[in-house]
Amino acid sequence: MSVIATLRCALVGAALISLAASADSALPVQPIAKSGNCPSGYSTSGAYCKPGAKARAALEKRGSCPSGYSTSGAYCLAGTQARPAVPKIGAGCPSGWSSSGDYCLRNR
C-alpha cells in the first residue's frame, strides 16, 4: 500500500473515532413525563414534554439539580459539561457513579 493510501486510511479512522466519541458523550434528548410546565426547549404532547430541535437533556427535579444541570421549572436541564444522571435511591450510588445531591452522576 502506498504512503498516501496509508495516510488516507489513518485520517478516515481518526475521523470515525472522533465522531463516535462525540456521539457517545452527548446526553440523550427524549420525551419526559409532564409535571407542570415543560422545561425550556420542550413542548406539551399529551402527558409528555416533547423535545424541540435544540432541546437539552432534562430530568425531573428532585431537590436541587445535580452538578452540570440548571433548573427549568420542575426540571433540571443538562449543561454542556453535564454527565448522565439518575435519581438516587437510598443512601448510595451504584459502582462507577458518584453522589450529587439527590442524584447519582456517572463518573468520567
C-alpha positions in Angstrom: 0.0 0.0 0.0 1.3 3.4 -0.9 2.1 6.1 1.7 -0.8 8.2 0.5 -3.2 5.3 0.9 -1.9 4.6 4.4 -2.4 8.2 5.4 -5.9 8.3 4.0 -6.8 5.2 6.0 -5.4 6.7 9.1 -7.2 10.0 8.6 -10.5 8.3 7.9 -10.0 6.1 11.0 -9.3 9.1 13.2 -12.3 10.9 12.0 -14.6 7.9 12.7 -13.2 7.5 16.2 -13.7 11.2 16.8 -17.3 11.1 15.6 -18.0 8.0 17.7 -16.5 9.6 20.8 -18.6 12.8 20.4 -21.8 10.9 19.8 -21.2 8.8 23.0 -20.6 11.9 25.1 -23.9 13.6 24.2 -26.7 13.0 26.6 -29.9 11.6 25.1 -32.7 14.0 24.5 -36.0 12.3 24.7 -39.6 12.9 25.8 -40.2 13.2 29.5 -43.2 12.9 31.7 -45.0 16.2 32.1 -45.0 17.7 35.5 -46.4 21.3 35.4 -44.9 23.4 32.6 -42.5 21.8 30.2 -38.8 22.8 30.5 -37.2 25.2 28.1 -36.9 23.7 24.6 -39.8 21.3 25.1 -43.5 21.4 24.2 -46.5 19.6 25.5 -47.6 16.4 23.8 -50.3 14.7 25.8 -48.9 13.6 29.1 -45.3 14.3 27.9 -42.9 17.1 27.2 -41.6 16.6 23.7 -38.1 17.9 22.9 -37.7 20.5 20.2 -34.8 20.6 17.7 -32.5 22.5 20.1 -33.6 20.9 23.4 -31.1 19.8 26.0 -31.5 16.6 28.0 -33.8 17.0 31.0 -34.5 15.2 34.3 -37.5 15.6 36.7 -36.2 17.8 39.5 -35.8 16.2 43.0 -34.4 18.7 45.5 -31.7 20.7 43.8 -30.3 19.9 40.4 -27.1 17.8 40.1 -23.8 19.3 39.2 -23.8 20.3 35.5 -27.6 20.9 35.4 -29.7 24.0 35.8 -33.3 24.5 37.0 -36.1 25.0 34.5 -39.4 24.8 36.3 -39.9 21.3 37.7 -36.9 20.0 35.7 -33.2 20.0 35.5 -31.6 20.8 32.1 -28.2 19.5 31.2 -25.4 22.0 30.6 -22.6 21.5 28.2 -20.4 19.6 30.7 -23.3 17.5 32.2 -22.8 13.9 32.9 -25.5 11.2 32.8 -27.6 11.4 36.0 -30.2 9.3 37.7 -32.3 9.9 40.8 -30.5 8.5 43.9 -32.3 5.6 45.5 -31.4 5.1 49.2 -28.1 6.4 50.6 -25.6 5.5 47.9 -24.9 5.3 44.2 -24.0 2.3 42.1 -20.4 1.4 41.3 -19.0 3.9 38.8 -21.3 6.7 39.8 -20.9 9.5 42.4 -23.4 11.4 44.5 -24.6 14.9 43.6 -27.4 15.9 46.0 -30.4 13.7 45.3 -28.8 12.3 42.1 -26.1 9.9 41.0 -23.7 11.1 38.3 -21.8 8.7 36.0 -18.0 9.0 36.6 -15.9 10.2 33.7 
